[in-house]
Amino acid sequence: MTVIDVWAQHPTERFLAEPFLVTLKRWMGQDFKDVPIEWTLLAMESANVSRALISAWYGPSGALISNEEVLEITSSYPGQFSGLASVDLRNPVAAVQELRKYVSEYDFKGLRIVQWLWELPCSHPLYYPLYAACVELDVPVCLQVGLTGPLRSSESGRPIHIERVALDFPDLKIVCGHIGYPWHNEMIAFATKFPNVYIDTSAYKPKRYPQELVSYIKAHGRSKVMFGSNYPMLTPEACLEEMHLLGLDEEVSELFLSKNAEKVFKL
């Protein structure tokens, strides 16, 4: 069965050197200093991932993974990877120009913003020019919801902020990564309420999916939830080997693993 991983990143040395990764390295039991592209390719191939959306990362300290670095990989391996852009929120005009460039010229599939890096909820005015550009370009914005793994505030990941954005931008596709735990019931409620709000399961193995989410995937949320790993913090193989625990039938499995992502990201 085709698998699309909607949240992954090929980390740079700058990314791996960030202090916020210390707690994640403890969880993984590994201390990466460098991740060769061959490791990322192997991680996807060993899990039969047909395509991974790899993200740039920008924060107040600058580019942890730049759009140019993502482009180098997507250009070298166009069959395996598609890019998600990221930008500096503090310069809205330049940020919108950067987003348009990478979507229009290089076929990036959306915008990734990790709100806890900025300590700003997604309803902050700095985000709004980018949301308008995403609507114009017909690409999703990918945000983080729920508990923040690193030792940073989780306030910006509360799903209630998603509601404000969905109300203000009804034509904006909003993909909410990391399930939303411990506010996952709120996240499910907003994905149910708004036709333009979606959930991805990155950063969680299936055995840790809340039962409410599994029930949602099987029923009225079958078109609203997508598979993600959060590689390299979790490998897609480690996630997919627990798929049987969800008890999904073939049709729902196909929607969850690929078809929903194909539609939302126009793959």
ChimeraX attribute file (.defattr): number of C-alpha atoms within 10 A of each C-alpha:
attribute: neighborCount
match mode: 1-to-1
recipient: residues
	/A:1	10
	/A:2	13
	/A:3	24
	/A:4	27
	/A:5	26
	/A:6	29
	/A:7	24
	/A:8	27
	/A:9	23
	/A:10	21
	/A:11	26
	/A:12	17
	/A:13	13
	/A:14	12
	/A:15	18
	/A:16	19
	/A:17	15
	/A:18	10
	/A:19	11
	/A:20	15
	/A:21	18
	/A:22	14
	/A:23	13
	/A:24	17
	/A:25	15
	/A:26	10
	/A:27	12
	/A:28	12
	/A:29	9
	/A:30	10
	/A:31	12
	/A:32	14
	/A:33	12
	/A:34	14
	/A:35	14
	/A:36	10
	/A:37	12
	/A:38	8
	/A:39	13
	/A:40	19
	/A:41	16
	/A:42	12
	/A:43	19
	/A:44	23
	/A:45	15
	/A:46	12
	/A:47	16
	/A:48	16
	/A:49	23
	/A:50	16
	/A:51	20
	/A:52	26
	/A:53	24
	/A:54	27
	/A:55	30
	/A:56	25
	/A:57	24
	/A:58	22
	/A:59	20
	/A:60	12
	/A:61	9
	/A:62	11
	/A:63	19
	/A:64	20
	/A:65	23
	/A:66	17
	/A:67	22
	/A:68	13
	/A:69	17
	/A:70	25
	/A:71	24
	/A:72	12
	/A:73	17
	/A:74	21
	/A:75	14
	/A:76	11
	/A:77	12
	/A:78	13
	/A:79	11
	/A:80	18
	/A:81	24
	/A:82	25
	/A:83	30
	/A:84	31
	/A:85	29
	/A:86	26
	/A:87	25
	/A:88	21
	/A:89	21
	/A:90	13
	/A:91	10
	/A:92	17
	/A:93	12
	/A:94	13
	/A:95	19
	/A:96	19
	/A:97	13
	/A:98	17
	/A:99	23
	/A:100	21
	/A:101	14
	/A:102	21
	/A:103	20
	/A:104	12
	/A:105	9
	/A:106	14
	/A:107	15
	/A:108	25
	/A:109	25
	/A:110	28
	/A:111	26
	/A:112	23
	/A:113	24
	/A:114	21
	/A:115	21
	/A:116	22
	/A:117	16
	/A:118	17
	/A:119	16
	/A:120	16
	/A:121	21
	/A:122	28
	/A:123	17
	/A:124	12
	/A:125	12
	/A:126	16
	/A:127	19
	/A:128	17
	/A:129	14
	/A:130	22
	/A:131	24
	/A:132	15
	/A:133	19
	/A:134	23
	/A:135	16
	/A:136	12
	/A:137	16
	/A:138	18
	/A:139	22
	/A:140	25
	/A:141	24
	/A:142	25
	/A:143	21
	/A:144	27
	/A:145	32
	/A:146	21
	/A:147	21
	/A:148	18
	/A:149	14
	/A:150	15
	/A:151	12
	/A:152	13
	/A:153	14
	/A:154	18
	/A:155	17
	/A:156	26
	/A:157	28
	/A:158	22
	/A:159	27
	/A:160	17
	/A:161	16
	/A:162	24
	/A:163	21
	/A:164	13
	/A:165	19
	/A:166	21
	/A:167	12
	/A:168	12
	/A:169	16
	/A:170	14
	/A:171	18
	/A:172	24
	/A:173	24
	/A:174	27
	/A:175	29
	/A:176	26
	/A:177	27
	/A:178	24
	/A:179	27
	/A:180	23
	/A:181	19
	/A:182	13
	/A:183	16
	/A:184	22
	/A:185	16
	/A:186	16
	/A:187	26
	/A:188	23
	/A:189	13
	/A:190	20
	/A:191	24
	/A:192	16
	/A:193	12
	/A:194	15
	/A:195	16
	/A:196	20
	/A:197	25
	/A:198	27
	/A:199	29
	/A:200	27
	/A:201	25
	/A:202	26
	/A:203	23
	/A:204	21
	/A:205	20
	/A:206	20
	/A:207	13
	/A:208	9
	/A:209	16
	/A:210	15
	/A:211	11
	/A:212	11
	/A:213	19
	/A:214	18
	/A:215	14
	/A:216	17
	/A:217	22
	/A:218	18
	/A:219	11
	/A:220	10
	/A:221	19
	/A:222	19
	/A:223	21
	/A:224	23
	/A:225	27
	/A:226	30
	/A:227	27
	/A:228	31
	/A:229	28
	/A:230	22
	/A:231	22
	/A:232	18
	/A:233	18
	/A:234	20
	/A:235	20
	/A:236	29
	/A:237	18
	/A:238	15
	/A:239	21
	/A:240	20
	/A:241	12
	/A:242	13
	/A:243	15
	/A:244	12
	/A:245	12
	/A:246	16
	/A:247	11
	/A:248	16
	/A:249	10
	/A:250	10
	/A:251	11
	/A:252	18
	/A:253	23
	/A:254	17
	/A:255	22
	/A:256	26
	/A:257	23
	/A:258	22
	/A:259	19
	/A:260	22
	/A:261	26
	/A:262	14
	/A:263	11
	/A:264	21
	/A:265	19
	/A:266	12
	/A:267	13
